[in-house]
Amino acid sequence: MKNFYMRIMTAAAVTAVAGAALTGCAEQGSSASSTGDSASAKIAFLMPDIASTRYELFDKPLFEAKIKELCSGCSVIYSNANASAAKQQEQANSALAQGVKAIVIDPVDSAAAATIVNSAKAQNVPIIAYDRPIPDAAADYYVSFDNEKIGAMIGQSLVDHLQSTNAQGGLLQVNGSPTDAAAGLIKKGIHSAVDTSGFDLLAEFDTPGWEPTKAQDWVGGQITQFSGKIAGVVAANDGTAGGTIAAFKAAGTQVPPVTGNDAELAAAQRIIAGDQYNTISKPIKTVAEAAAQIAYSFAKGEKPTGKTTLFNTPSELFVPTVVTSKNLKEALVDSGIMKASELCTPTYAAACATAGIR
């Protein structure tokens, strides 16, 4: 992805110099009311897992770069919970103990994260829900993509394709984690497309922790049960899509059209190769930078206004793009999200050439 690290803004540099004499203040207390504090503020960025490669490869460096651009004296406390809600609670407690001025959190468990919200609020530390919402306790802000829209988009894209090819049979639905509220929204969106499609929903599964291997195991069982009857699979993200495709290949069965979400490199390669039908391109740079801007505004004592409201939380929701083989070059390569050299490894060189990607 282009331009991960942007130039430091002159205004931020001036603010940092002006607050240099107050550097010690940023280490104490939880109020972000003074300009001096915000010029050397600590901001926590707490991500949920490593099963999705995006957090380490994109969200983290993009968020950190934007904070550095906004405030040269600020620092980011980054932690990844590796799919453990208990570990994420510990990381949040540690961030609070270090005197952070704001917490940006993508919750492992949306219900359990309510405790983190309440702990932060008790110390007057603003908390921004990122990517996944926290329904049981209103955060100060929520920034994400429109997850229900994502589900509807990937589901409808698949349905339209199956209808245009006169496909026969029913659908499998591989949802995300049952403890992830965003997965619930994606699931709701998928149903809005699938339930009225005319294709029978043969079975669906909520994938614990979004684990691709668990999706693969479940899909493997469905291949046996519904042999020859599966027209397509709506998978909620690229990880579960990869697990789904692996299950069909392990069974020695032709892979039907399979959806995805996140535009991971491996998913783009599967689309080029014809193994995966679609994915969702979510310009993570847009959301990561928006979250950084919002967090820094809170750290300065400001209160950003949401463009909409979700779960009683001021929110900003971005709409992504469906990617298939027809628009992958434009959406992922020409846009600079993905490099052709990364996509077109020797295994995929011929497919890339066919798609006009060089």
DRENGUZA-783453 format. One record per residue (C-alpha): residue number from 0; residue in three letters; x, y, z. Coordinates in steps of 0.02 Angstrom, whole numbers, plus 50000, padded with zeros to 5 digits. Example, Ala and Ser with C-alpha at 12.3 -4.5 7.8 and 13.67 -1.06 7.14 Angstrom:
<atoms>
ATOM     n   res      px      py      pz
ATOM     0   ALA   50615   49775   50390
ATOM     1   SER   50684   49947   50357
</atoms>
This chain:
<atoms>
ATOM     n   res      px      py      pz
ATOM     0   MET   50000   50000   50000
ATOM     1   LYS   50067   50169   49952
ATOM     2   ASN   50125   50307   50067
ATOM     3   PHE   50117   50216   50234
ATOM     4   TYR   50223   50350   50314
ATOM     5   MET   50169   50529   50277
ATOM     6   ARG   50258   50694   50314
ATOM     7   ILE   50236   50772   50485
ATOM     8   MET   50120   50922   50478
ATOM     9   THR   50196   51090   50522
ATOM    10   ALA   50056   51128   50642
ATOM    11   ALA   50087   50966   50737
ATOM    12   ALA   50272   51007   50751
ATOM    13   VAL   50233   51179   50820
ATOM    14   THR   50114   51103   50947
ATOM    15   ALA   50246   50977   50999
ATOM    16   VAL   50374   51116   51030
ATOM    17   ALA   50248   51219   51126
ATOM    18   GLY   50209   51071   51238
ATOM    19   ALA   50389   51014   51267
ATOM    20   ALA   50395   51095   51439
ATOM    21   LEU   50243   50996   51489
ATOM    22   THR   50304   50825   51432
ATOM    23   GLY   50296   50755   51608
ATOM    24   CYS   50112   50797   51619
ATOM    25   ALA   50069   50674   51482
ATOM    26   GLU   50131   50534   51594
ATOM    27   GLN   50007   50573   51732
ATOM    28   GLY   49819   50572   51753
ATOM    29   SER   49685   50528   51627
ATOM    30   SER   49619   50697   51574
ATOM    31   ALA   49665   50755   51399
ATOM    32   SER   49606   50933   51424
ATOM    33   SER   49768   51030   51400
ATOM    34   THR   49861   51065   51238
ATOM    35   GLY   50024   51019   51324
ATOM    36   ASP   49960   50846   51367
ATOM    37   SER   49897   50813   51190
ATOM    38   ALA   50067   50861   51115
ATOM    39   SER   50148   50711   51200
ATOM    40   ALA   49997   50600   51223
ATOM    41   LYS   49999   50411   51226
ATOM    42   ILE   49861   50329   51125
ATOM    43   ALA   49823   50143   51135
ATOM    44   PHE   49785   50042   50979
ATOM    45   LEU   49720   49870   51029
ATOM    46   MET   49691   49743   50891
ATOM    47   PRO   49602   49575   50909
ATOM    48   ASP   49697   49436   50821
ATOM    49   ILE   49830   49380   50699
ATOM    50   ALA   49714   49262   50603
ATOM    51   SER   49677   49410   50490
ATOM    52   THR   49843   49471   50421
ATOM    53   ARG   49779   49649   50394
ATOM    54   TYR   49805   49707   50574
ATOM    55   GLU   49993   49685   50576
ATOM    56   LEU   50023   49726   50393
ATOM    57   PHE   49909   49875   50371
ATOM    58   ASP   49805   49940   50516
ATOM    59   LYS   49951   49957   50638
ATOM    60   PRO   50077   50047   50527
ATOM    61   LEU   49943   50158   50449
ATOM    62   PHE   49873   50211   50617
ATOM    63   GLU   50045   50244   50689
ATOM    64   ALA   50097   50345   50536
ATOM    65   LYS   49944   50456   50546
ATOM    66   ILE   49966   50488   50732
ATOM    67   LYS   50148   50536   50699
ATOM    68   GLU   50091   50654   50561
ATOM    69   LEU   49963   50735   50675
ATOM    70   CYS   50074   50744   50828
ATOM    71   SER   50262   50716   50820
ATOM    72   GLY   50275   50702   51009
ATOM    73   CYS   50135   50575   51029
ATOM    74   SER   50163   50388   51044
ATOM    75   VAL   50057   50235   51007
ATOM    76   ILE   50045   50089   51127
ATOM    77   TYR   50007   49942   51013
ATOM    78   SER   49947   49771   51070
ATOM    79   ASN   49870   49620   50982
ATOM    80   ALA   49765   49503   51089
ATOM    81   ASN   49787   49351   50977
ATOM    82   ALA   49601   49308   50991
ATOM    83   SER   49599   49310   51182
ATOM    84   ALA   49469   49422   51265
ATOM    85   ALA   49557   49401   51432
ATOM    86   LYS   49723   49454   51357
ATOM    87   GLN   49641   49606   51278
ATOM    88   GLN   49571   49655   51447
ATOM    89   GLU   49747   49646   51520
ATOM    90   GLN   49814   49751   51377
ATOM    91   ALA   49680   49883   51404
ATOM    92   ASN   49717   49887   51590
ATOM    93   SER   49902   49908   51552
ATOM    94   ALA   49867   50050   51432
ATOM    95   LEU   49762   50140   51562
ATOM    96   ALA   49899   50116   51692
ATOM    97   GLN   50021   50198   51570
ATOM    98   GLY   49913   50353   51561
ATOM    99   VAL   49844   50344   51385
ATOM   100   LYS   49736   50489   51328
ATOM   101   ALA   49627   50381   51215
ATOM   102   ILE   49601   50197   51174
ATOM   103   VAL   49560   50131   51000
ATOM   104   ILE   49501   49951   51013
ATOM   105   ASP   49447   49817   50890
ATOM   106   PRO   49367   49697   51015
ATOM   107   VAL   49400   49511   51019
ATOM   108   ASP   49233   49485   51105
ATOM   109   SER   49109   49626   51080
ATOM   110   ALA   49013   49584   51239
ATOM   111   ALA   49167   49565   51349
ATOM   112   ALA   49234   49730   51284
ATOM   113   ALA   49096   49821   51378
ATOM   114   THR   49203   49800   51534
ATOM   115   ILE   49347   49889   51447
ATOM   116   VAL   49232   50032   51397
ATOM   117   ASN   49170   50052   51575
ATOM   118   SER   49347   50046   51647
ATOM   119   ALA   49406   50179   51525
ATOM   120   LYS   49258   50292   51559
ATOM   121   ALA   49287   50277   51747
ATOM   122   GLN   49457   50355   51716
ATOM   123   ASN   49390   50484   51592
ATOM   124   VAL   49485   50404   51449
ATOM   125   PRO   49389   50411   51283
ATOM   126   ILE   49369   50245   51194
ATOM   127   ILE   49347   50223   51007
ATOM   128   ALA   49276   50059   50942
ATOM   129   TYR   49367   50013   50782
ATOM   130   ASP   49307   49895   50646
ATOM   131   ARG   49194   49799   50767
ATOM   132   PRO   49061   49883   50873
ATOM   133   ILE   49030   49862   51060
ATOM   134   PRO   48840   49849   51076
ATOM   135   ASP   48827   49826   51266
ATOM   136   ALA   48918   49985   51318
ATOM   137   ALA   48919   50144   51215
ATOM   138   ALA   49095   50192   51164
ATOM   139   ASP   49137   50374   51134
ATOM   140   TYR   49150   50342   50948
ATOM   141   TYR   49141   50200   50821
ATOM   142   VAL   49235   50201   50656
ATOM   143   SER   49221   50058   50533
ATOM   144   PHE   49155   50001   50368
ATOM   145   ASP   48969   49969   50352
ATOM   146   ASN   48975   49785   50399
ATOM   147   GLU   48793   49748   50364
ATOM   148   LYS   48818   49825   50192
ATOM   149   ILE   48972   49716   50166
ATOM   150   GLY   48870   49559   50198
ATOM   151   ALA   48734   49615   50079
ATOM   152   MET   48861   49661   49945
ATOM   153   ILE   48957   49496   49944
ATOM   154   GLY   48797   49396   49956
ATOM   155   GLN   48709   49488   49815
ATOM   156   SER   48865   49481   49706
ATOM   157   LEU   48867   49292   49723
ATOM   158   VAL   48680   49274   49695
ATOM   159   ASP   48687   49380   49538
ATOM   160   HIS   48830   49275   49471
ATOM   161   LEU   48741   49110   49507
ATOM   162   GLN   48581   49172   49427
ATOM   163   SER   48673   49233   49272
ATOM   164   THR   48755   49063   49250
ATOM   165   ASN   48594   48965   49286
ATOM   166   ALA   48679   48876   49431
ATOM   167   GLN   48584   48735   49514
ATOM   168   GLY   48585   48686   49697
ATOM   169   GLY   48589   48776   49863
ATOM   170   LEU   48706   48884   49966
ATOM   171   LEU   48816   48864   50117
ATOM   172   GLN   48844   49014   50231
ATOM   173   VAL   49006   49024   50329
ATOM   174   ASN   48988   49166   50454
ATOM   175   GLY   49118   49247   50565
ATOM   176   SER   49146   49232   50751
ATOM   177   PRO   48990   49220   50861
ATOM   178   THR   49074   49338   50987
ATOM   179   ASP   49105   49474   50857
ATOM   180   ALA   48964   49600   50838
ATOM   181   ALA   49031   49651   50667
ATOM   182   ALA   49016   49469   50612
ATOM   183   GLY   48835   49476   50667
ATOM   184   LEU   48806   49628   50556
ATOM   185   ILE   48891   49543   50408
ATOM   186   LYS   48784   49389   50438
ATOM   187   LYS   48626   49496   50439
ATOM   188   GLY   48678   49577   50276
ATOM   189   ILE   48713   49408   50195
ATOM   190   HIS   48541   49346   50243
ATOM   191   SER   48461   49500   50165
ATOM   192   ALA   48533   49443   49998
ATOM   193   VAL   48522   49254   50016
ATOM   194   ASP   48350   49234   50094
ATOM   195   THR   48260   49310   49945
ATOM   196   SER   48376   49240   49812
ATOM   197   GLY   48278   49085   49764
ATOM   198   PHE   48425   48975   49815
ATOM   199   ASP   48399   48862   49965
ATOM   200   LEU   48513   48892   50113
ATOM   201   LEU   48575   48716   50145
ATOM   202   ALA   48666   48756   50308
ATOM   203   GLU   48761   48894   50397
ATOM   204   PHE   48898   48900   50527
ATOM   205   ASP   48966   49032   50647
ATOM   206   THR   49155   49009   50641
ATOM   207   PRO   49235   49020   50816
ATOM   208   GLY   49370   49152   50816
ATOM   209   TRP   49357   49169   50626
ATOM   210   GLU   49478   49021   50618
ATOM   211   PRO   49502   48959   50438
ATOM   212   THR   49535   48781   50496
ATOM   213   LYS   49370   48775   50589
ATOM   214   ALA   49280   48838   50434
ATOM   215   GLN   49370   48706   50332
ATOM   216   ASP   49319   48566   50449
ATOM   217   TRP   49136   48619   50446
ATOM   218   VAL   49130   48641   50258
ATOM   219   GLY   49211   48470   50237
ATOM   220   GLY   49064   48392   50329
ATOM   221   GLN   48938   48486   50221
ATOM   222   ILE   49022   48428   50061
ATOM   223   THR   48990   48249   50116
ATOM   224   GLN   48811   48285   50170
ATOM   225   PHE   48762   48387   50017
ATOM   226   SER   48868   48304   49884
ATOM   227   GLY   48833   48380   49713
ATOM   228   LYS   48706   48503   49783
ATOM   229   ILE   48815   48654   49831
ATOM   230   ALA   48801   48794   49703
ATOM   231   GLY   48901   48921   49802
ATOM   232   VAL   48967   48972   49972
ATOM   233   VAL   48949   49141   50056
ATOM   234   ALA   49102   49155   50168
ATOM   235   ALA   49110   49308   50279
ATOM   236   ASN   49296   49346   50257
ATOM   237   ASP   49448   49291   50159
ATOM   238   GLY   49510   49178   50298
ATOM   239   THR   49351   49076   50304
ATOM   240   ALA   49347   49081   50113
ATOM   241   GLY   49520   49004   50110
ATOM   242   GLY   49465   48868   50230
ATOM   243   THR   49311   48836   50124
ATOM   244   ILE   49411   48819   49964
ATOM   245   ALA   49536   48704   50049
ATOM   246   ALA   49393   48590   50103
ATOM   247   PHE   49330   48570   49925
ATOM   248   LYS   49505   48537   49860
ATOM   249   ALA   49537   48409   49997
ATOM   250   ALA   49376   48321   49948
ATOM   251   GLY   49431   48315   49766
ATOM   252   THR   49275   48412   49718
ATOM   253   GLN   49258   48560   49601
ATOM   254   VAL   49262   48723   49698
ATOM   255   PRO   49100   48821   49677
ATOM   256   PRO   49098   49012   49681
ATOM   257   VAL   49152   49070   49855
ATOM   258   THR   49142   49246   49926
ATOM   259   GLY   49265   49334   50041
ATOM   260   ASN   49300   49498   50126
ATOM   261   ASP   49459   49600   50168
ATOM   262   ALA   49552   49590   50001
ATOM   263   GLU   49698   49494   50075
ATOM   264   LEU   49840   49455   49955
ATOM   265   ALA   49804   49268   49960
ATOM   266   ALA   49622   49303   49918
ATOM   267   ALA   49670   49412   49770
ATOM   268   GLN   49781   49272   49707
ATOM   269   ARG   49638   49147   49726
ATOM   270   ILE   49525   49263   49627
ATOM   271   ILE   49654   49279   49488
ATOM   272   ALA   49671   49089   49486
ATOM   273   GLY   49483   49064   49481
ATOM   274   ASP   49467   48981   49652
ATOM   275   GLN   49376   49123   49742
ATOM   276   TYR   49237   49225   49665
ATOM   277   ASN   49244   49390   49758
ATOM   278   THR   49312   49487   49905
ATOM   279   ILE   49285   49659   49979
ATOM   280   SER   49413   49796   49960
ATOM   281   LYS   49411   49899   50118
ATOM   282   PRO   49537   50040   50099
ATOM   283   ILE   49605   50015   50274
ATOM   284   LYS   49708   50173   50255
ATOM   285   THR   49545   50273   50256
ATOM   286   VAL   49480   50196   50416
ATOM   287   ALA   49647   50186   50507
ATOM   288   GLU   49682   50369   50473
ATOM   289   ALA   49504   50419   50522
ATOM   290   ALA   49524   50326   50686
ATOM   291   ALA   49692   50411   50718
ATOM   292   GLN   49616   50582   50684
ATOM   293   ILE   49469   50546   50800
ATOM   294   ALA   49582   50478   50938
ATOM   295   TYR   49696   50629   50929
ATOM   296   SER   49546   50746   50934
ATOM   297   PHE   49487   50661   51093
ATOM   298   ALA   49663   50671   51164
ATOM   299   LYS   49657   50859   51139
ATOM   300   GLY   49496   50868   51239
ATOM   301   GLU   49383   50886   51087
ATOM   302   LYS   49226   50785   51057
ATOM   303   PRO   49207   50734   50874
ATOM   304   THR   49032   50725   50804
ATOM   305   GLY   48977   50564   50719
ATOM   306   LYS   48903   50561   50545
ATOM   307   THR   48778   50429   50602
ATOM   308   THR   48737   50329   50760
ATOM   309   LEU   48754   50142   50788
ATOM   310   PHE   48725   50055   50955
ATOM   311   ASN   48700   50226   51036
ATOM   312   THR   48875   50275   50982
ATOM   313   PRO   48924   50421   50868
ATOM   314   SER   48991   50333   50713
ATOM   315   GLU   49070   50351   50544
ATOM   316   LEU   49043   50204   50426
ATOM   317   PHE   49132   50190   50259
ATOM   318   VAL   49065   50090   50110
ATOM   319   PRO   49191   49974   50027
ATOM   320   THR   49201   49895   49852
ATOM   321   VAL   49161   49719   49791
ATOM   322   VAL   49308   49646   49695
ATOM   323   THR   49295   49506   49567
ATOM   324   SER   49412   49454   49427
ATOM   325   LYS   49328   49586   49317
ATOM   326   ASN   49386   49735   49420
ATOM   327   LEU   49530   49668   49525
ATOM   328   LYS   49664   49756   49425
ATOM   329   GLU   49579   49924   49441
ATOM   330   ALA   49521   49904   49621
ATOM   331   LEU   49677   49830   49698
ATOM   332   VAL   49827   49856   49584
ATOM   333   ASP   49796   50017   49489
ATOM   334   SER   49734   50097   49652
ATOM   335   GLY   49900   50059   49736
ATOM   336   ILE   49823   49948   49871
ATOM   337   MET   49922   49799   49808
ATOM   338   LYS   50081   49785   49705
ATOM   339   ALA   50081   49681   49547
ATOM   340   SER   50249   49609   49600
ATOM   341   GLU   50171   49543   49760
ATOM   342   LEU   50017   49474   49674
ATOM   343   CYS   50099   49398   49521
ATOM   344   THR   50221   49275   49597
ATOM   345   PRO   50279   49134   49480
ATOM   346   THR   50130   49027   49528
ATOM   347   TYR   50009   49162   49472
ATOM   348   ALA   50110   49242   49332
ATOM   349   ALA   50009   49162   49192
ATOM   350   ALA   49843   49208   49272
ATOM   351   CYS   49903   49386   49298
ATOM   352   ALA   49955   49399   49116
ATOM   353   THR   49782   49341   49063
ATOM   354   ALA   49706   49474   49175
ATOM   355   GLY   49822   49607   49104
ATOM   356   ILE   49914   49631   49268
ATOM   357   ARG   50101   49660   49249
</atoms>
